[in-house]
Amino acid sequence: QVQLVESGGGSVQTGGSLRLSCAASGSAYSRYYMGWFRQASGKEREGVATIDSAGNTFYADSMKGRFTLSQDNGNNTLYLQMNSLKPEDTAMYYCATGFRYGGTLWRRDWRERDNWIFWGQGTQVTVSS
């Protein structure tokens, strides 16, 4: 079993920055792959970015160049640095881990929410214009 606790959300103006954290505990094997998703009001949950234990990362196209993933393996914490925030980035942000499949499918299908087993409770990000 794995527990995930997100923090760092808040309200910022357009162009501002936030750093989200996801503290993980439980099975290290299950946490080999980790990811961030977001869900805006009335919309489907979408993949933001993902990372494996080796530090390989993938980002959704709209986040490339603005969002950066990093991890502190010693503290079992995943970070999402978000810069140049836009109103359309407003959403609840969720941390996920426990990808159901191996590396090839992870690279192709990480954006599918049903492929992830463990989820945090989310942290709200609001960007005002």
TIDO-198398 format. One record per residue: chain; residue in three letters; z, y, x of N, C-alpha, C in turn. Coordinates in nm, 4 decimals. Last residue first. Layout:
TIDO-198398
{pt "A" "ala" {Z Y X} {Z Y X} {Z Y X}}
...
//
This chain:
TIDO-198398
{pt "A" "ser" {-1.3444 3.6166 -0.6423} {-1.4507 3.7045 -0.5907} {-1.4039 3.8485 -0.5793}}
{pt "A" "ser" {-1.1198 3.3599 -0.5332} {-1.1570 3.4691 -0.6236} {-1.2610 3.5595 -0.5581}}
{pt "A" "val" {-1.0522 3.0284 -0.5301} {-1.1185 3.1338 -0.4533} {-1.1675 3.2402 -0.5510}}
{pt "A" "thr" {-0.8057 2.7885 -0.5115} {-0.8683 2.8878 -0.5991} {-0.9232 3.0011 -0.5135}}
{pt "A" "val" {-0.7099 2.4598 -0.4961} {-0.7689 2.5688 -0.4189} {-0.8396 2.6610 -0.5171}}
{pt "A" "gln" {-0.4413 2.2351 -0.5311} {-0.5340 2.3276 -0.5944} {-0.5790 2.4359 -0.4976}}
{pt "A" "thr" {-0.4281 1.8986 -0.4398} {-0.3775 2.0325 -0.4137} {-0.4843 2.1313 -0.4602}}
{pt "A" "gly" {-0.3366 1.5573 -0.5222} {-0.4229 1.6732 -0.5221} {-0.3511 1.8025 -0.4897}}
{pt "A" "gln" {-0.2172 1.3153 -0.4962} {-0.2011 1.3829 -0.6243} {-0.2837 1.5096 -0.6338}}
{pt "A" "gly" {-0.4311 1.0719 -0.3305} {-0.3167 1.1593 -0.3420} {-0.3153 1.2284 -0.4769}}
{pt "A" "trp" {-0.5376 0.7292 -0.3583} {-0.5578 0.8724 -0.3800} {-0.4259 0.9471 -0.3773}}
{pt "A" "phe" {-0.7087 0.4340 -0.2639} {-0.5835 0.5113 -0.2687} {-0.6139 0.6607 -0.2745}}
{pt "A" "ile" {-0.9774 0.3354 -0.2760} {-0.8688 0.2717 -0.3499} {-0.7498 0.3642 -0.3693}}
{pt "A" "trp" {-1.3207 0.4146 -0.3195} {-1.1931 0.4434 -0.2538} {-1.0781 0.3932 -0.3408}}
{pt "A" "asn" {-1.5457 0.3864 -0.4667} {-1.5373 0.3066 -0.3442} {-1.4061 0.3251 -0.2696}}
{pt "A" "asp" {-1.5455 0.5672 -0.6690} {-1.4994 0.4325 -0.7015} {-1.4901 0.3423 -0.5794}}
{pt "A" "arg" {-1.6643 0.7955 -0.5591} {-1.5191 0.7916 -0.5758} {-1.4682 0.6508 -0.6016}}
{pt "A" "glu" {-1.9014 0.8143 -0.3178} {-1.8725 0.7491 -0.4455} {-1.7227 0.7300 -0.4613}}
{pt "A" "arg" {-1.9438 0.9056 -0.0626} {-1.9294 1.0052 -0.1680} {-1.8921 0.9448 -0.3035}}
{pt "A" "trp" {-1.9934 0.6931 0.1035} {-1.8593 0.7503 0.1047} {-1.8374 0.8491 -0.0088}}
{pt "A" "asp" {-2.2307 0.5428 0.1394} {-2.1714 0.5551 0.0061} {-2.0339 0.6198 0.0027}}
{pt "A" "arg" {-2.3188 0.5347 0.4065} {-2.4132 0.5620 0.2976} {-2.3448 0.6036 0.1692}}
{pt "A" "arg" {-2.1007 0.4871 0.5657} {-2.1913 0.5962 0.6031} {-2.2843 0.6337 0.4879}}
{pt "A" "trp" {-1.9982 0.2619 0.4311} {-1.9218 0.3858 0.4387} {-2.0158 0.5009 0.4719}}
{pt "A" "leu" {-2.1898 0.0700 0.4807} {-2.1781 0.1220 0.3449} {-2.0960 0.2496 0.3422}}
{pt "A" "thr" {-2.1367 0.0367 0.7542} {-2.2708 0.0721 0.7086} {-2.2653 0.1325 0.5688}}
{pt "A" "gly" {-1.8519 -0.0292 0.7677} {-1.9089 0.0920 0.8237} {-2.0443 0.1328 0.7693}}
{pt "A" "gly" {-1.7386 -0.1873 0.4546} {-1.7451 -0.1633 0.5971} {-1.8271 -0.0415 0.6345}}
{pt "A" "tyr" {-1.5429 -0.0999 0.1581} {-1.6456 -0.1704 0.2317} {-1.6456 -0.1303 0.3786}}
{pt "A" "arg" {-1.3502 0.0545 0.0317} {-1.3602 -0.0871 -0.0039} {-1.4527 -0.1664 0.0874}}
{pt "A" "phe" {-1.1229 0.2680 0.1921} {-1.2615 0.2448 0.1526} {-1.2841 0.0951 0.1392}}
{pt "A" "gly" {-0.8613 0.3902 0.2065} {-0.8818 0.2564 0.1534} {-1.0236 0.2377 0.1042}}
{pt "A" "thr" {-0.8180 0.7271 0.0732} {-0.8322 0.6301 0.1804} {-0.8454 0.4911 0.1196}}
{pt "A" "ala" {-0.8271 1.0793 0.0043} {-0.8495 0.9399 -0.0333} {-0.8554 0.8536 0.0911}}
{pt "A" "cys" {-0.7163 1.3840 -0.1369} {-0.7304 1.2999 -0.0188} {-0.7450 1.1548 -0.0650}}
{pt "A" "tyr" {-0.8564 1.6410 -0.3349} {-0.7867 1.5140 -0.3247} {-0.8173 1.4457 -0.1919}}
{pt "A" "tyr" {-0.8350 1.9559 -0.4832} {-0.8805 1.8787 -0.3680} {-0.7910 1.7565 -0.3507}}
{pt "A" "met" {-0.9558 2.1240 -0.7570} {-0.8454 2.0437 -0.7074} {-0.9007 1.9551 -0.5969}}
{pt "A" "ala" {-1.1349 2.4316 -0.6880} {-1.1229 2.2954 -0.7392} {-0.9879 2.2387 -0.6996}}
{pt "A" "thr" {-1.3671 2.6572 -0.5667} {-1.2474 2.6427 -0.6486} {-1.2436 2.5050 -0.7130}}
{pt "A" "asp" {-1.6048 2.6972 -0.4510} {-1.5184 2.5998 -0.3853} {-1.3882 2.5786 -0.4627}}
{pt "A" "glu" {-1.7210 2.9061 -0.5818} {-1.7614 2.7716 -0.6234} {-1.6845 2.6615 -0.5501}}
{pt "A" "pro" {-1.6267 3.1290 -0.4383} {-1.5689 3.0952 -0.5694} {-1.6044 2.9542 -0.6165}}
{pt "A" "lys" {-1.5939 3.0208 -0.0939} {-1.6692 3.0828 -0.2020} {-1.6029 3.0496 -0.3357}}
{pt "A" "leu" {-1.4842 3.0632 0.2444} {-1.4699 3.0066 0.1108} {-1.5413 3.0904 0.0061}}
{pt "A" "ser" {-1.4958 3.0535 0.5264} {-1.6011 3.1175 0.4460} {-1.5998 3.0652 0.3026}}
{pt "A" "asn" {-1.3398 2.7307 0.5885} {-1.3703 2.8708 0.6198} {-1.4804 2.9223 0.5285}}
{pt "A" "met" {-1.1042 2.4892 0.6003} {-1.2086 2.5433 0.5128} {-1.2236 2.6917 0.5421}}
{pt "A" "gln" {-1.0069 2.1966 0.7484} {-1.0134 2.3411 0.7691} {-1.1318 2.3947 0.6886}}
{pt "A" "leu" {-0.8203 1.9405 0.6682} {-0.9500 1.9943 0.6292} {-0.9419 2.1464 0.6441}}
{pt "A" "tyr" {-0.6569 1.6661 0.8294} {-0.6689 1.8077 0.7997} {-0.8115 1.8410 0.7546}}
{pt "A" "leu" {-0.4266 1.4017 0.8095} {-0.5664 1.4424 0.8049} {-0.5707 1.5893 0.7644}}
{pt "A" "thr" {-0.1787 1.2342 0.9914} {-0.2146 1.3461 0.9058} {-0.3621 1.3809 0.9218}}
{pt "A" "asn" {-0.0161 1.0757 1.1586} {-0.0821 1.0190 1.0400} {-0.1202 1.1274 0.9403}}
{pt "A" "asn" {0.0723 1.1705 1.3928} {0.1483 1.2113 1.2750} {0.0888 1.1575 1.1461}}
{pt "A" "gly" {-0.1137 1.0544 1.5609} {0.0282 1.0373 1.5911} {0.1159 1.0710 1.4719}}
{pt "A" "asn" {-0.3578 1.1395 1.4653} {-0.3199 1.0000 1.4448} {-0.1722 0.9754 1.4731}}
{pt "A" "asp" {-0.4653 1.3927 1.3109} {-0.3597 1.3743 1.4093} {-0.3075 1.2337 1.3877}}
{pt "A" "gln" {-0.7999 1.4996 1.2572} {-0.6869 1.4116 1.2263} {-0.5920 1.4053 1.3440}}
{pt "A" "ser" {-1.0304 1.7095 1.0798} {-0.9655 1.6642 1.2022} {-0.8489 1.5753 1.1617}}
{pt "A" "leu" {-1.3241 1.8633 0.9487} {-1.2210 1.7597 0.9420} {-1.1600 1.7386 1.0789}}
{pt "A" "thr" {-1.4271 2.1722 0.8303} {-1.4122 2.0871 0.9478} {-1.2957 1.9911 0.9279}}
{pt "A" "phe" {-1.6679 2.3721 0.6600} {-1.5493 2.2861 0.6561} {-1.5466 2.1972 0.7803}}
{pt "A" "arg" {-1.9022 2.5060 0.7308} {-1.7892 2.5826 0.6786} {-1.6588 2.5027 0.6824}}
{pt "A" "gly" {-2.0877 2.3278 0.8272} {-2.0765 2.4575 0.8928} {-1.9621 2.5422 0.8440}}
{pt "A" "lys" {-2.1227 2.1762 0.5123} {-2.1550 2.1746 0.6549} {-2.1521 2.3150 0.7124}}
{pt "A" "met" {-2.0935 2.1876 0.2438} {-1.9754 2.2150 0.3238} {-2.0050 2.2226 0.4734}}
{pt "A" "ser" {-2.3251 2.1064 0.1233} {-2.2788 2.2432 0.0929} {-2.1560 2.2832 0.1755}}
{pt "A" "asp" {-2.3503 1.8358 0.2067} {-2.4394 1.9403 0.2578} {-2.3845 2.0812 0.2376}}
{pt "A" "ala" {-2.0500 1.6730 0.3045} {-2.1462 1.7066 0.2009} {-2.2260 1.8287 0.2477}}
{pt "A" "tyr" {-2.0187 1.5136 0.6229} {-1.9873 1.6223 0.5312} {-2.0932 1.6296 0.4212}}
{pt "A" "phe" {-1.8628 1.2818 0.8368} {-1.9754 1.3162 0.7526} {-1.9286 1.4216 0.6539}}
{pt "A" "thr" {-1.7533 1.1774 1.1641} {-1.7403 1.2532 1.0402} {-1.8728 1.2690 0.9676}}
{pt "A" "asn" {-1.5550 0.9839 1.3804} {-1.6873 1.0097 1.3259} {-1.6735 1.0758 1.1893}}
{pt "A" "gly" {-1.3079 0.9079 1.4758} {-1.3400 1.0499 1.4710} {-1.4792 1.0832 1.4244}}
{pt "A" "ala" {-1.2220 0.6542 1.4564} {-1.2837 0.6910 1.5836} {-1.3219 0.8375 1.5882}}
{pt "A" "ser" {-1.1433 0.6310 1.1965} {-1.0388 0.6399 1.2982} {-1.0930 0.6764 1.4350}}
{pt "A" "asp" {-1.3664 0.8522 1.0149} {-1.3083 0.7221 1.0472} {-1.2100 0.7376 1.1619}}
{pt "A" "ile" {-1.3976 1.0796 0.7390} {-1.3782 1.0553 0.8815} {-1.3295 0.9134 0.9012}}
{pt "A" "thr" {-1.5682 1.3051 0.5126} {-1.5007 1.1800 0.5450} {-1.4952 1.1610 0.6953}}
{pt "A" "ala" {-1.5910 1.5449 0.2453} {-1.6072 1.5038 0.3853} {-1.5313 1.3751 0.4067}}
{pt "A" "val" {-1.6340 1.5582 -0.0368} {-1.6376 1.6764 0.0485} {-1.6681 1.6374 0.1922}}
{pt "A" "gly" {-1.7532 1.4160 -0.3358} {-1.7124 1.3992 -0.1982} {-1.7322 1.5253 -0.1167}}
{pt "A" "glu" {-1.6299 1.5096 -0.6595} {-1.7365 1.4987 -0.5603} {-1.6800 1.4860 -0.4196}}
{pt "A" "arg" {-1.5713 1.4434 -0.9967} {-1.5130 1.4489 -0.8632} {-1.6245 1.4253 -0.7620}}
{pt "A" "glu" {-1.7466 1.6457 -1.2385} {-1.7144 1.5182 -1.1761} {-1.6504 1.5411 -1.0388}}
{pt "A" "lys" {-1.5957 1.9177 -1.4285} {-1.6992 1.8551 -1.3455} {-1.6505 1.7226 -1.2889}}
{pt "A" "gly" {-1.3944 2.0545 -1.5545} {-1.5095 2.0148 -1.6331} {-1.6202 1.9469 -1.5555}}
{pt "A" "ser" {-1.2913 2.2144 -1.2643} {-1.2667 2.1976 -1.4072} {-1.3963 2.1650 -1.4807}}
{pt "A" "ala" {-1.3734 2.0212 -0.9741} {-1.3632 2.1477 -1.0464} {-1.3462 2.1184 -1.1940}}
{pt "A" "gln" {-1.2519 1.8253 -0.7330} {-1.2928 1.8194 -0.8725} {-1.2670 1.9542 -0.9372}}
{pt "A" "arg" {-1.3174 1.6688 -0.4175} {-1.2720 1.7810 -0.4995} {-1.3263 1.7661 -0.6413}}
{pt "A" "phe" {-1.2073 1.4735 -0.1386} {-1.2886 1.4945 -0.2572} {-1.2377 1.6192 -0.3266}}
{pt "A" "trp" {-1.1944 1.3473 0.1857} {-1.1541 1.4529 0.0938} {-1.2571 1.4608 -0.0191}}
{pt "A" "gly" {-1.0945 1.0379 0.3458} {-1.1881 1.1349 0.2928} {-1.1214 1.2407 0.2084}}
{pt "A" "met" {-1.0907 0.7780 0.5911} {-1.0235 0.8727 0.5032} {-1.1244 0.9767 0.4582}}
{pt "A" "tyr" {-1.0648 0.4501 0.7192} {-1.1515 0.5566 0.6703} {-1.0687 0.6471 0.5794}}
{pt "A" "tyr" {-0.8268 0.3207 0.7807} {-0.9289 0.3371 0.8837} {-1.0276 0.4466 0.8454}}
{pt "A" "arg" {-0.6110 0.2601 0.6232} {-0.6396 0.4017 0.6440} {-0.7467 0.4238 0.7491}}
{pt "A" "ser" {-0.5587 -0.0062 0.6177} {-0.6226 0.0498 0.4978} {-0.6664 0.1933 0.5189}}
{pt "A" "tyr" {-0.4275 -0.0287 0.8600} {-0.5584 -0.0927 0.8425} {-0.6328 -0.0308 0.7255}}
{pt "A" "ala" {-0.1844 0.0907 0.8117} {-0.2788 0.1586 0.9001} {-0.4188 0.1010 0.8848}}
{pt "A" "ser" {-0.0067 0.1113 0.5163} {-0.0922 0.0257 0.5962} {-0.1923 0.1033 0.6799}}
{pt "A" "gly" {0.2001 0.4048 0.5170} {0.1635 0.2726 0.4696} {0.0690 0.2043 0.5657}}
{pt "A" "ser" {0.0996 0.7483 0.4738} {0.1950 0.6464 0.5159} {0.1529 0.5135 0.4563}}
{pt "A" "ala" {-0.0267 1.0748 0.5443} {-0.0470 0.9369 0.5010} {0.0643 0.8464 0.5528}}
{pt "A" "ala" {-0.0864 1.3975 0.4395} {0.0060 1.3117 0.5130} {-0.0020 1.1710 0.4569}}
{pt "A" "cys" {-0.3214 1.6253 0.4654} {-0.2981 1.5022 0.3915} {-0.2118 1.4124 0.4794}}
{pt "A" "ser" {-0.3819 1.9748 0.4292} {-0.3256 1.8627 0.5022} {-0.3085 1.7438 0.4092}}
{pt "A" "leu" {-0.6118 2.2472 0.4552} {-0.5458 2.1441 0.3762} {-0.4952 2.0334 0.4672}}
{pt "A" "arg" {-0.6309 2.5737 0.5171} {-0.6236 2.4464 0.5871} {-0.5440 2.3493 0.5022}}
{pt "A" "leu" {-0.8567 2.8378 0.4342} {-0.7393 2.7558 0.4051} {-0.7464 2.6294 0.4879}}
{pt "A" "ser" {-0.9953 3.1673 0.4325} {-0.9806 3.0340 0.4893} {-0.8526 2.9685 0.4392}}
{pt "A" "gly" {-1.2348 3.3924 0.2687} {-1.1093 3.3537 0.3294} {-1.1089 3.2099 0.3777}}
{pt "A" "gly" {-1.4587 3.4457 0.1257} {-1.4651 3.4643 0.2698} {-1.3399 3.4229 0.3427}}
{pt "A" "thr" {-1.2864 3.5527 -0.1600} {-1.4133 3.5081 -0.1013} {-1.4182 3.5434 0.0470}}
{pt "A" "gln" {-0.9290 3.5022 -0.1329} {-1.0478 3.5759 -0.1742} {-1.1712 3.5185 -0.1061}}
{pt "A" "val" {-0.7149 3.2339 -0.2447} {-0.7701 3.3235 -0.1431} {-0.8876 3.3988 -0.2024}}
{pt "A" "ser" {-0.4428 3.0320 -0.3227} {-0.5414 3.1277 -0.3732} {-0.5848 3.2205 -0.2611}}
{pt "A" "gly" {-0.4031 2.6867 -0.2236} {-0.3558 2.8191 -0.2604} {-0.4688 2.9036 -0.3133}}
{pt "A" "gly" {-0.3018 2.3946 -0.0297} {-0.3848 2.4678 -0.1240} {-0.3251 2.6040 -0.1554}}
{pt "A" "gly" {-0.1239 2.2544 0.1253} {-0.2024 2.3596 0.1879} {-0.2929 2.4368 0.0948}}
{pt "A" "ser" {-0.1278 1.8933 0.0852} {-0.0637 2.0239 0.0808} {-0.1585 2.1269 0.1402}}
{pt "A" "glu" {-0.1005 1.5534 -0.0308} {-0.1778 1.6703 0.0103} {-0.0927 1.7969 0.0025}}
{pt "A" "val" {-0.0119 1.2394 0.0571} {0.0450 1.3624 0.0015} {-0.0318 1.4818 0.0577}}
{pt "A" "leu" {-0.0398 0.8965 -0.0051} {-0.1052 1.0162 0.0453} {-0.0449 1.1385 -0.0227}}
{pt "A" "gln" {0.0411 0.5658 0.0791} {0.0772 0.6869 0.0067} {0.0130 0.8075 0.0756}}
{pt "A" "val" {-0.0600 0.2305 0.0362} {-0.0713 0.3555 0.1107} {-0.0285 0.4706 0.0209}}
{pt "A" "gln" {0.0000 -0.1194 0.0842} {0.0000 0.0000 0.0000} {0.0000 0.1243 0.0877}}
//
